[in-house]
């Protein structure tokens, strides 16, 4: 009996190895999708959909407590927040959308996806979900959208947190000079291009299996035109200073959270934020060492701790 059980277990393990190995070789996107679902489940997040305005929104929702809405950055999607969300859902009710045009949310080929247009779409999303007051958190491009939305709809935003946010005046760096010269570091066609792009955003190189990288390369290739067009829109002064020009309108408590060594949005933006908040009821700033531009992925524990502390203090 014991031998038969061991033999069955051996066959089961062999079958699992064959299935997983075959999936990695011939359908790595399935394995990646399964892992994303596993991470969302571990964070107690469920996937939902809603039509709001011109966009079919796909979003995560989970947890109990005060509501926090988390917005991702340029060329990213809602999944960048899952590691941090796992630490927040025991205490907060989270809503994490794919911003219009990105991830699984819909995209209109002829529409604008600049900061102002996205802030207007965010209002439609908030209305569709009948949200009242919540803490709004935005990373990078999502930070600019959050800042503009908060300035226009302070009745909904109880607290605002800007994480390595776009839209503020900062000391120009190599990334700024490259994008203003018309280069787009966010598009790539091979594994080497993927490595260069991620090296801009992460302190340490990403260690992903090659076939997984190939999936991300193909997705990026499909989005080349949209990424190029949207980045051109964001190069306009009204866009890259979108939050700077509205700082005086922000009356709620505001948190600025930055990676100390951010190579995309220079940390000097934190000074611009702090100095420009003339009407905010409270101002908090935090810096995290050992990360570049993606603290929610590079330092999820510290990111969650800072966001939690800010939310609970107000």
Secondary structure by P-SEA (a helix, b strand, c coil): caaaaaaaaaaaaaaaaaaaaaaaaccaaaaaaaaaaaaaaaabbbbbbbbcccccccbbbbbbcbbbbbbbccccccccaaaaaaacccccbbbbccccccccccccccccccaaaaaaaaaaaaaaacccbbbbbbccaaaaaaaaaaaaccccccbbbbcccccccccccaaaaaaaacccccccccaaaaaaaaaacccccccccaaaaaaaaaaaaaaaaaaaaaaaaaccccccccccccccccccbbbbbbcccccccccaaaaaaaaacccccbbbbbbbcccccccccccaaaaaaaaaaaaaac
